[in-house]
């Protein structure tokens, strides 16, 4: 990758020199090492432009974000009451689970910032559930109660597009953004209970 960027830097520098001394109007930087599709430079403030070499900045744009609310359970317990009167049951979280934002392109930090701005301000880049958290509930007669402890969050679908910026011009290495999916935890965690007759 580094060797390719050095070669690309040399190509771009030569193209700029030609632009200064005179070159046909139709001329454009050669190949750009795979970045061949010129696009309008995005104005998304969440893009982090990383300087690879002189004149070259690489960034990733996240778009078309959709979020499905979900609950990431880390522990659970079931209490069945076969009596004709309610009983009290205490549930204790004894296991932990870590849920994190992950990416195959760009950085989890950048995507998390984007999700906080567009989905939920409570989203965190990573969160592990606590242990030892108790909850006491009344289980109705002839009822099975299930308690789940975990984190409220989202399943995120999004598109990622890698962009090369050269001055005021931008190029992509593929005009079709790459679809991806990740989990996104919030800092909201606790017990959820549901009951069914037995």
FENQUI-V833248 format. One record per helix or strand of 3 or more residues. SS is the DSSP state (H for helix, E for strand). FROM is the first residue (numbers start at 0). LEN is the number of residues. If there is no record, write none. Layout:
SS,FROM,LEN / SS,FROM,LEN
This chain:
H,1,20 / H,31,3 / E,36,3 / E,49,4 / E,55,26 / E,86,6 / E,97,3 / H,107,11 / E,125,3 / E,133,6 / E,142,24 / E,168,4 / E,177,20
